[in-house]
């Protein structure tokens, strides 16, 4: 049910306790037959009850209480109330004349009551706003002063602390010296076991005109030699092609160099016997785990 502003103000004043006896009786009669209005009164009582929890009872000092009693005339014995004597009736000539109609003041009384009610509601709203501001300020700066029922719950904030990651262990490195049997090194092949990238360094080999050196991987686990590419004319040639082979094949294979036509073998097969060969040996072992130190 939609209520007018007067009904809302009536419910608020009833909860506040500022109604006179007649208005309070009207509000209670309405509450007995209108459950929604009764619920609205209870809602106001709940809101105002929070304000009551924020302050405690304060007993005035004796001198203040004495001044109050003096101001209202309670400090001395009250004299008997003397009514003035009634004036004797004055004879008047009865004139048959129509009496003037009495003025209708019902609208004035109603407007005055509404104005007083809204002044009380405005005062109540101001008090609620001020109390809420005070309660928020106390809750932020001194929450322990609030009653336990309305004290804000402590907030827990999770903070993630990132510890520096442990350095990556040093991967093993391998090297193979490619040479003729008993001859001087022609190429040096180095391999990073972690990435399986290898580098070939030309040491003493000189390519024939119109020919190219090509590197091969030979393993008894493979049906035929696999080309690892042409060795370039610069001092260093890097290749990542070993990534497709497992470690057992890489570590136990024989690495061989053949002389092919310019640009390398056209069909992926060696066309000459290996002129330089070698096998990998470990030069830098992997770092030991921290727990084993």
N, C-alpha and C positions, 0 to 999 in steps of 0.2 A: 504494500500500500504506500502511495506517495503522500508524504506529510508536508504541510505548509511550514513556512519559516516560524510561525507562531508555535506550532506543535514542537518543533525542534528546540526552540528557546524555552518552552515550558518544561520539556524533559531535562534540559541542562540545568535550569534553575532549581528543579526539584532535587536533582542530584547534588547541587551546590548548597541547597538549604536556604535559599533567599526568598521563597514564596511566603505570602501571608497565609493565614489559616484557611481562608476561602479558596484561594488558588491551589493550595496543597490538597484540599479535599477534592477539588475538581480533577487534579492530576491523578490522585489515587483511585477515583471512580473510573477514570478512563483506563488506568492500568488494569483494573479488575475485569474489564470487558474487552480490552484490546491488547492481545499478547505481543503484537509487533511494537506497540508503543511501550509496553513494559520492557521489551528487550532493548529498545533504544535508551530507556532510562538506565538500565543496568550497564549498557555500554558506556554511558557518561560517568556512572559511578566507578567503573573500572579505570577509566582514564584519570579521573580525579583522585582515585585511591593511590595511584603511582606517585602523584605529587605529595600526598600525605606521608608516604613512606620516606620521602627525601628530607623531611624535617622532623625533629623530635619535639616533645612537649617542653616548654620553658616556663618555669614558675616565676612570676614577676617579683621584684624585690619588695620588701615590706613597705618602703616609702612610696613606691609607685602604686601599690594597692591602696594605701591610705589616701593618696591624692584622688584615685578613682572614686573611692567611697565618698569623699568629701564633695567631689564634683556632682555626684548623683544624689547627694543629700542623705547618705546612710551613716554618716559619722555621729550624728546626734539623734536623740529621740524625736520622732516625728510628732508634730502638734496635731491635735484633732482637726479633722477637716470641717470647716464651718461653711455652710451654704448660705448665700445671701437670702435675706427675706424677700418674699415675693411682693412685688409692688401691688397696691390695691387696684382693683379693676376700675377702669375709667369708662364712665357711661358715654355711650356714643349713639348718635342718632342713626337709626337703621335706615339705610337708603337702599331702596330696591334698585340695585344696579348690577349688571353682569360682572362676575369676577374675571380678571385677566387670566388667560391660560398659563399654566405653569411651563417654564422653559424646559425643553428636553435636553438634558445634559448627559444622556447615555453615551452618545458618540464621543464627547469630550473625555468621559471617564475611561472609555475603552481605549482611545488613542493615548491617554496618559499612561495606562497600564502597559500598553505595547511599547511605548517609548522607554518606560522604566525597565521593562524586560530586556529590550535590546541593549540598553546601556549596561545592564548586568552581564549579558552574554559577551559584549565587547570587552568588558573588564576581565571576564573569565578567559576569553581567548588570549588576551594579552598576557595574563598570568601564566597560562599554559605554555605559550611561546617562550616567555622568559625562563620558566622552569626547565623546559626542554633544552634551551641553550646552556643553562647552568649545568644540567645533567650531562650533556655532551662534553662540556669543558672538563668537568670532574672526571668523566669516564676516560678522557684522553690523558690528562695529566696526573690525576690521583684516583685511579679506579678503586683503590682499597677503601675509600670513604663511602662508596655506594653500598646499599644493602645487597646481600648475596643474591637475591632474586633478580635484580636488574644489573648486576655487575657484568661487564663484558667478559666473555671468555678469552683467555690468553690465546694468541695466535702462534702457531708453530710454523716457522719458515725453514724449509729445507735448503741447505746450501751445498752445492756440489763442488767439491774440491778435487781438482784434477792434478794428479801427481805426474811428474814427468815420466814419460815412457822409458823403459829400459832400452839402452842402445842395442841395435841389431847386432847379433853375433857376426864376427868376421867369417865370411864364407871361405871355403877351401879353394886354393888355386892350384892348377896343374900346368905342367909344361912338358912339351915334347920337342926333342932336338931331331930335326929331319936331316939326314945325311946319308951319304953312301957308306957302305960297310967299311969301317976303319978310316973314313975320310973326314975332312973338316966339315963342320956344320954348314948346311946350305940355307935352312930356314929354322926359325924357332917359333913354335906354336904355343900360346898361352891360353888357358881356359879358366873362366870364372864358374865354379860349380853351382853358384846360386842362380845365375842368369843363363848359364850355358852359352854365353857369348864367347867367341874366341877371336884371337888376333894372331895373324901370321906376320912375322918380321923377316924380311929378306936379309940374309947375312953374307953368304958367299956365292950364291947362285947367280948366273948371268943368263938371261933368256937368249935363245937362238933367234936370228932374224926370221920374221914371219911365223913364229911359234909362240905358244903360251904355256906357262906352267899351270897345271890344274891339280887341286887337292882332292883326295879321296879318302873315304872311311871304309876300312875293310874289317869285317867281323864274321866269325863263324856262325853267328846268329842271324845273319842276313844272307839272302840267296845270291847277292852279287854286290860288288863295290858300289858305294853311293857317292856321287859327286858332291863336294862341299863348295864348289865354285872355282873360278879362275883366280889365281893369285895376281894381283895388279902389279904394275911397274914401279909403284912407289915403295918406300921402305916398309910401310905397314898396310896390311889389309885386314879389315874387321868384318866378321860375318856372324849372324844370329841363327844360322840354319840348324844348329844342333838341338834346338828346343823340342823338336819332334821325336827325339830319341831318348830312351830311358838311360839312367845313370850306369847301369851295368854294361850296356853296349858302348857308351862313350868312354868309360874308364878302361875297358879291356880291348878296345879296338886298336888296329894298326892304322896309322895315318901315313899316306903315301902321296908322292908327287910324281905326276907323269908329264911328258912333253906332248902337247896336243897342237892341233892347227890353231891359227890365230883365232882368239875368241873362245877356245875350249872345244870339248867334244860335242859334235852335232847331235848325237843320239843318246847321251847319258851313259855311255860305256867307254872305258879307257881304251885307247888305240895304240898304246905302247906299254912296255914294262915299266914299273916304278923305278925312278932313278934316285929318289930320296925317300927314306922311311924312318919312322920313329914311333914310340909309344909314350903315353902320358905317365908322368910321375908327380906325386903331390909335393908342392913346395911350401905352402902355407896351410897348416892344419886348421880346422874350424875351431872357434873359441870354445873352451869348456863351459858347461852350464855353471851358473853362480853357486848352486848348491854343492857342486863337486869340488869347489875350490877350498 
